[in-house]
C-alpha cells in the first residue's frame, strides 16, 4: 500500500479522541495496510490511525523479532491490566528526537475487532503490552509524555521544540 506521513505534534488530531469504527470493510483494511507499511518504515512497534491523520480507533502493533506478525485492531480497549509494572523508553514519530521512560502495566487483556470483524480478546505482555497501551492512549488523544510529571513533560516538549527549530 503506502507509507504515510506522521502528523507533527501538536496537531489537533493527536489531541482528540478518535471515533469508533462501525464495521470492518475494505476502506478500513486499506488504512491498516498503510499503517503497517508506515510502522515498518520507521523504528517502532506500533501505530495508531490518528498519528497519520485518520480520526478512527484503529491500531497496529508488531513487536515480533521479524516483521509480518502485526496485530490489527479496531476499537481496542483494555479489559484488565496487571498489578505488576514495567518501565520502557517510549517515543513517537509525531515528536521526533525525544523519548522518555514510561511506567505501564506489564500485562493487559484487550478486546478489539479483528481484521475479520470478529470481537477478539487477547493477552499482551511486556513490550507487546507497552505498545498496545501506547496506541490506545493515542486513540484517546493522549501521548506517552502525558504519563510524565508536569516538569518532565515540560522539559521534554522544550527539548523537542528546540530540535524542531534546528531542522
SULZITA-V366038 format. One record per run of one state. SS is the DSSP state (@ for helix, = for strand, . for the rest). FROM is the first residue (numbers start at 0). TO is the last residue. If there is no record, write none. Layout:
# SULZITA-V366038
ss: {SS,SS}
from: {FROM,FROM}
to: {TO,TO}
This chain:
# SULZITA-V366038
ss: {.,@,.,=,.,@,.,=,@,.,=,.,=,.,=,.,=,.,@,.,=,.,=,.,=,@,.,@,.,@,.}
from: {0,11,15,18,19,25,41,45,48,52,55,56,57,61,70,81,84,91,92,95,98,105,106,113,118,125,139,143,147,149,166}
to: {10,14,17,18,24,40,44,47,51,54,55,56,60,69,80,83,90,91,94,97,104,105,112,117,124,138,142,146,148,165,166}
